Amino acid sequence: MSGAPARAGVIGWPVSHSLSPRMMGAWIADAGLAGTYEPIAAAPEAFAGAVAGLRARGYAGVNVTLPHKEAALALADTASDAARACGAANVLVFSDHGIHADNTDISGVHAALDAAGWRGDAGPAVLVGAGGAARAALFVLKASGVPLRIVNRSRDRAAALVRATGCPAEIHALEDAAAALEHARLVINATSLGMKGQPPLELPLEVLPETAMVFDMVYAPLETGLLRSARARGLRTADGLSMLIGQARPAFQAFYGLPAPAATPVRALLEAALVSRP
């Protein structure tokens, strides 16, 4: 790369928990780049000003994490189809032409499912949740053409998601999860349930066929109670760390102008980081 070293980061509130600096830093080192990648804390009311300041200081862009993803899309000058479809952006790329928003969570969902061997298997898919992460999964599932069922605490919010995306789906309340899971070939947890400090997500996995897959977007802890139960049944599983790494690869390319080195053992590095956390 020519010119000054590329600078990028991840912006959120809070952001100290993010694994992205460790992952991006490993790729930067293995690619032999002089670039940097740093955590950037910005409260919601300071987000727009922080983004403007980063762009003015010559940053190539930022990854965007909670709670700023919808605000990131709103302030962008242009946006990818993926970002518009999800109603949120997790990547902002800066240039002389303005700010471009993208949503690579979709790439992350694809990466996690591909790594676990899901190829759009025939049969219903069950999506638990109706927030921003659920939108990314919905984008992938809609393209696959599988019948879709959405399970959410609020049926109204799930119905709003269906209307916003134009993706037909059965809607089930969380207490009706058994009916939703019957004969399903894929179950995706797109909620924070099961994350450290959050209540577990308890689903009646016994009603799933033996060929089903369970994908939990949560990665802290890496083995959630949901995944532990799925593995005990012998079901295929996909975890949130695969999604995290998958969504970071296109962001690295956008910031630094070359692919993330394939040989870097980022999964092992991130697993070690998760184990060492209190």
N, C-alpha and C positions, 0 to 999 in steps of 0.2 A: 504494500500500500504506500502511496506517496503522500506527501504533505504531513501535517501534524498527526500525532497518534490519535486514534479515535477514542473518544470518551463516551461512556454510556453508563446506565445504572438502572436500578429498580426503585420506583417511587411508590410509597404507600404510607399508611398510618394505622398501626405501627408498621415498621419495616425491619426491625432488628432480627426478627425470627426467620427472614427469608433465606432460603438456600441458594438463591440465584447468584449472589456474588461468588460463592465457593465454586459453583458449576462454571460460570462464565470465566472466572479467573483461571481455572484449570485449562479451559479451551484456549484462552489467550496465550498462556504460557506455552502450551504444546504447539500452537500455531506460530510461535516465534514473533508475536506482535508486541508492540510497545504500547498498546492501548490499555485503557483502564475500565473498570466496572465497579460501581459503588452503590451502597444502599443510600437512599435519599428519603428522609422522613419529611412529610408534608401533611399538615392537618387539612381537612376538607376545605376550610375557608381560605387556605393558602395555596391550594393546588394549582389554580390557573397561573398565579404569579410565579410559582416555583417552576412550572413548565416554561414560561416565557423567559425566565432567568437562565435556565439551562440552555435553551436554544441560543440566547444571546451570547452565552459563554462558549459556544461552539460544540456543544455535545451533539453526537450523531443521533441520539434518541434515547428512549427509556422504555423499559418494561413497566407496566402499570399493574399494581395489585390493589387489593381492597383498601379503602372503600371507593376508589377513584375510577373504576372502569367505565361507568356510564358517563361521568364527567369528561373523561378522556375523549370519548367519541364526540361529545357535544362541542368541544373546543377545537377539534381538528378541521382543517380546511378541505381535506379530501378523505375518503374512507374506502376500504375494500368492501366487496360484497359480503365477505364473512363478518366483518365488524357491523355492517348495517343489519345483517340477518340476526345477529346476536344482540343487537342493541347495546353493545359495549365494546370497548377496545382494551386489549392488554399490551399493545405495542404502539408507541408513537415514534415516528421517524421524522427527523428534522432535515430540512433542506432549504435552499434559497427560495423555493417555490411555496414554502409553508410547512404545515404539519400534516402528515399522513397517518391515519389510524388503521390498525389492522387487528384482527383477532386470531392469534395462533393457538388458542385453546382448542380450536377445531383440529389443528394438526396434532395436538397432544392427545385428544381422544382417539384419533386414527392410530397414532403410534401405540397407545396402550392396547387397543383392541387387536391390532395387527400382531403385536408381540405375543399376545396370548392365543393367537390362532383363530380369531373370529373373522369370518369373511362374509358377513351379511347373511348368516345362516337363516334359512326359512323358519318362520315361527315368530310369535310375538316378542317384542322387546318391552321391558318395563323400566321406566325412568322415574326415579324417586327424587322429587324436588321440582321447583318451578322458578328458580332464580337464574342468575347469569350463567352459572356453570351448566345448568340444565339446558339453557339455550344452545350452548356449544354442542352438547351431546345430541340435542334434537336436530340440529343441522346435519349431523352425520347420519343419524337414524332415518331422517326424512329422505336423504339421498339413497340410502340402501333399499328403501321400499318395503321394509318389514312393517307389519301391523304394530301399532304403538299404543301402549297404555301408560298413563301418567298417574303416579301416586303422590299425593301431597296433603299436608295438614289442611290447607285451605283449598277447597274445590274451586272457589271463585278465582283464586290466583292461577290455578292450573288452567281453568277455562280461558282466562285472559291470555295466557301463554299460547294456547291453541289458536285463539283469534289473531294474535299478533303475528304468528309465524305461518298461518295458513296450513298448518300440518294437522290432519285429522287424527284424533286420538281418543280412546276411551279414558274417562277420568274417574279415579277412585280415591276415596278418603283413605288416610293411613290405616284406620281401623279395619278397612276392607281390603287390606293388602293380599290376603290369601286368595281372593277371587282374581285379583290382578295377576298374581304370579302363576296361576294354574296354566300349565303347558307352555310357559314362557321359555325362550331359548337364551335370553340375555336380560340381566338385571343390572342397572347402573345406579349407584348412589351418588347423586349430585347435590347432596346437602352437607352440612357441617356435622351432622350426627355421627358419632363415633370418633370424632377428633378429640385430642387431649383437652380435658376440661368441659367436654360436651356429653350429654347423655348418649348411650349407645343407640344404634339403629337396629331394632329387632324385627326381623322379617321371618315369616314361616317358610324357610327354604326347603322344608321337607316336601312341599307340594311341587317343586321344580322337577323336571325330568333330569335323568343322569347326564344328558348331553348339554345341559345349560351352562352358561358362564356368568360369573358375578364380578363386576367391575366397581371398585370403590375409589372415588376420586380423592379421598382423604389419604394423606401420606404421613401424618404424625398422629398416632403411631403408624408405622409402616404396615404392620399386620393388625388391622382393626378386628373387632369382635365379629363383624359381618364376614370378613374374609376368612377368619379362623373357622367359623361355622361352615362356610362353603367348602373349605379344604377338607374338613372333617367328613363331609359328604362325598368327597372325591370329585367335586365340580371344578372346572377350569376357572381360573381367577386372573384378574388384572388389577394392579394397584396404582395409587396416585403418583408414585414416583416415576413410573413409566410415562404418565401424562405430563408431569413436570418437565422431564427431560425432552419429551417430544415437542412441547410447545416452545422450548428455549432454542432449539436448533434453527428454525427460520428467523428468530429474532437476532441471533448471533450473526447470521448471514446479512441481515438488513443493516446492522450496526457496523460491522467490520469488513464487509465486502467479500467474504469467502466462507465456505462451509465450516462448520464446527468439526475439528479433527475426530474422525470416527474411532480412532484407537484409544482416545482418552478414557480411562476407566471411571467415568463420572458417576455411574450408579454406585460403584463401590465406595467412592468418596462421599457421596451423599448418605448412603446407608451408615457409614461410620460416623458422620456428623449427627445423624438422628439418634444413634445409640448413645453418643456422648452427651446428649442433652439431658438436663434434669427432668 
